[in-house]
Amino acid sequence: MRANGGVVVVGGGVIGLTTAVVLAERGRRVRVWTRDPAERTTSAVAGALWWPYHIEPMASARRWALRSLEVYEELAQRPGETGVRLVEGVMGGTEPADVESWTAGRLTGLRRATARECGTGTAVRARLPLIDMAVHLPWLRERLLRAGGTVEERTVTDLAEADAPVVVNCAGLGARELAGDTSLRPQRGQLVVVENPGIHTWLVSAAPDSAPAYLFPQPGRLVLGGTAEDDVWSLEPDPAVAEEIVRRCAALRPEVAGARVLEHRVGLRPVRDAVRLEREATPDGRVLVHHYGHGGGGVTVAWGCAEEAAALAAPS
């Protein structure tokens, strides 16, 4: 196939769009090919709290996360435009010293949570980026367009279809077929969106003897979660699971119990033993960069990962 120049990024979720933005702002001619618009990708379902969740290798993930934190802190100065806010909250199952060991003083207001704040167990309180994906994904797309990039909705069945000298595979779970990577598997996450009864801080409970529970206040709503079901492909919300999510969250914040349900959401996290971020040469002399397998941490590491992917996509 004759190369058409520039870069084709396959995948229009948060990883694909962020990578495309970085490439375009570095002067590359970028086209994003995506099966679904950003609003219908797995990224749109994300609770989107900045925290390296279900992502390996952890050392790299933390480095990518800290770089992304820098970007989100800047974007949080324009929350209405970017969808990024810095919000106080409590992370259960975590010691302050463990967080400090890798964040090195970067988290605002990091301290041990009080018993009143976290209920039981060990927890930390901090001010972290919380991203409204309904705003952030369209903002990323518009930023890409302003930088000269394009977005085309099309289904890709073979990476060889991309008519460009450089192809970046950000297809998420779709990379299982596109890259023949059977180690990539789904992890089903279900959320319940309710009217916010007046909760302004986020909370993640990580009790070892129960399923995870979290509450993320977004503008005009409260996101309740969640689940982490490995190797489950169903995108249909399970009413029994939804009831259990609300019950767990109401045990943490009783005012949730009577909140009106607005929406049920299901997404499939692209889980792999480790993120695949590597460059390979194709038989026809083109460059292929694989950039997928971010699990539940795609939003958290997006900017740090995107910069490394863009470097791999540079001409030899």
ChimeraX attribute file (.defattr): number of C-alpha atoms within 10 A of each C-alpha:
attribute: neighborCount
match mode: 1-to-1
recipient: residues
	/A:1	9
	/A:2	9
	/A:3	12
	/A:4	12
	/A:5	13
	/A:6	17
	/A:7	27
	/A:8	26
	/A:9	28
	/A:10	31
	/A:11	33
	/A:12	31
	/A:13	27
	/A:14	28
	/A:15	26
	/A:16	26
	/A:17	29
	/A:18	24
	/A:19	29
	/A:20	38
	/A:21	28
	/A:22	21
	/A:23	26
	/A:24	24
	/A:25	16
	/A:26	11
	/A:27	12
	/A:28	20
	/A:29	17
	/A:30	28
	/A:31	23
	/A:32	27
	/A:33	23
	/A:34	23
	/A:35	18
	/A:36	16
	/A:37	19
	/A:38	25
	/A:39	17
	/A:40	13
	/A:41	20
	/A:42	21
	/A:43	24
	/A:44	22
	/A:45	21
	/A:46	25
	/A:47	25
	/A:48	21
	/A:49	22
	/A:50	22
	/A:51	22
	/A:52	21
	/A:53	17
	/A:54	22
	/A:55	24
	/A:56	20
	/A:57	14
	/A:58	15
	/A:59	10
	/A:60	16
	/A:61	26
	/A:62	20
	/A:63	16
	/A:64	21
	/A:65	26
	/A:66	24
	/A:67	18
	/A:68	22
	/A:69	23
	/A:70	13
	/A:71	14
	/A:72	24
	/A:73	15
	/A:74	13
	/A:75	19
	/A:76	19
	/A:77	13
	/A:78	12
	/A:79	17
	/A:80	14
	/A:81	13
	/A:82	22
	/A:83	23
	/A:84	25
	/A:85	23
	/A:86	20
	/A:87	18
	/A:88	18
	/A:89	23
	/A:90	25
	/A:91	21
	/A:92	23
	/A:93	16
	/A:94	18
	/A:95	16
	/A:96	16
	/A:97	14
	/A:98	10
	/A:99	16
	/A:100	14
	/A:101	9
	/A:102	13
	/A:103	14
	/A:104	10
	/A:105	11
	/A:106	13
	/A:107	16
	/A:108	12
	/A:109	13
	/A:110	20
	/A:111	17
	/A:112	19
	/A:113	22
	/A:114	15
	/A:115	11
	/A:116	7
	/A:117	15
	/A:118	22
	/A:119	14
	/A:120	13
	/A:121	16
	/A:122	19
	/A:123	23
	/A:124	23
	/A:125	24
	/A:126	20
	/A:127	18
	/A:128	24
	/A:129	23
	/A:130	26
	/A:131	28
	/A:132	23
	/A:133	24
	/A:134	17
	/A:135	17
	/A:136	22
	/A:137	25
	/A:138	18
	/A:139	16
	/A:140	21
	/A:141	24
	/A:142	17
	/A:143	18
	/A:144	25
	/A:145	17
	/A:146	13
	/A:147	20
	/A:148	16
	/A:149	23
	/A:150	18
	/A:151	22
	/A:152	14
	/A:153	14
	/A:154	14
	/A:155	12
	/A:156	17
	/A:157	10
	/A:158	11
	/A:159	16
	/A:160	15
	/A:161	10
	/A:162	21
	/A:163	17
	/A:164	21
	/A:165	20
	/A:166	26
	/A:167	26
	/A:168	29
	/A:169	25
	/A:170	31
	/A:171	27
	/A:172	31
	/A:173	24
	/A:174	21
	/A:175	24
	/A:176	18
	/A:177	13
	/A:178	17
	/A:179	14
	/A:180	10
	/A:181	13
	/A:182	10
	/A:183	12
	/A:184	27
	/A:185	24
	/A:186	24
	/A:187	22
	/A:188	21
	/A:189	25
	/A:190	24
	/A:191	25
	/A:192	22
	/A:193	23
	/A:194	22
	/A:195	18
	/A:196	20
	/A:197	17
	/A:198	11
	/A:199	16
	/A:200	16
	/A:201	14
	/A:202	23
	/A:203	24
	/A:204	23
	/A:205	25
	/A:206	18
	/A:207	14
	/A:208	9
	/A:209	6
	/A:210	9
	/A:211	15
	/A:212	18
	/A:213	24
	/A:214	24
	/A:215	28
	/A:216	26
	/A:217	25
	/A:218	24
	/A:219	11
	/A:220	8
	/A:221	18
	/A:222	24
	/A:223	24
	/A:224	26
	/A:225	26
	/A:226	26
	/A:227	18
	/A:228	18
	/A:229	14
	/A:230	14
	/A:231	14
	/A:232	13
	/A:233	13
	/A:234	13
	/A:235	13
	/A:236	11
	/A:237	17
	/A:238	14
	/A:239	10
	/A:240	8
	/A:241	16
	/A:242	21
	/A:243	11
	/A:244	16
	/A:245	22
	/A:246	28
	/A:247	16
	/A:248	22
	/A:249	23
	/A:250	18
	/A:251	13
	/A:252	19
	/A:253	15
	/A:254	14
	/A:255	14
	/A:256	23
	/A:257	15
	/A:258	12
	/A:259	16
	/A:260	12
	/A:261	15
	/A:262	12
	/A:263	13
	/A:264	18
	/A:265	20
	/A:266	21
	/A:267	23
	/A:268	28
	/A:269	29
	/A:270	27
	/A:271	26
	/A:272	23
	/A:273	15
	/A:274	19
	/A:275	23
	/A:276	18
	/A:277	19
	/A:278	15
	/A:279	17
	/A:280	13
	/A:281	11
	/A:282	12
	/A:283	7
	/A:284	10
	/A:285	10
	/A:286	16
	/A:287	22
	/A:288	24
	/A:289	22
	/A:290	23
	/A:291	26
	/A:292	29
	/A:293	30
	/A:294	33
	/A:295	26
	/A:296	24
	/A:297	24
	/A:298	30
	/A:299	27
	/A:300	30
	/A:301	28
	/A:302	24
	/A:303	26
	/A:304	23
	/A:305	27
	/A:306	25
	/A:307	20
	/A:308	16
	/A:309	24
	/A:310	19
	/A:311	14
	/A:312	20
	/A:313	23
	/A:314	12
	/A:315	9
	/A:316	5
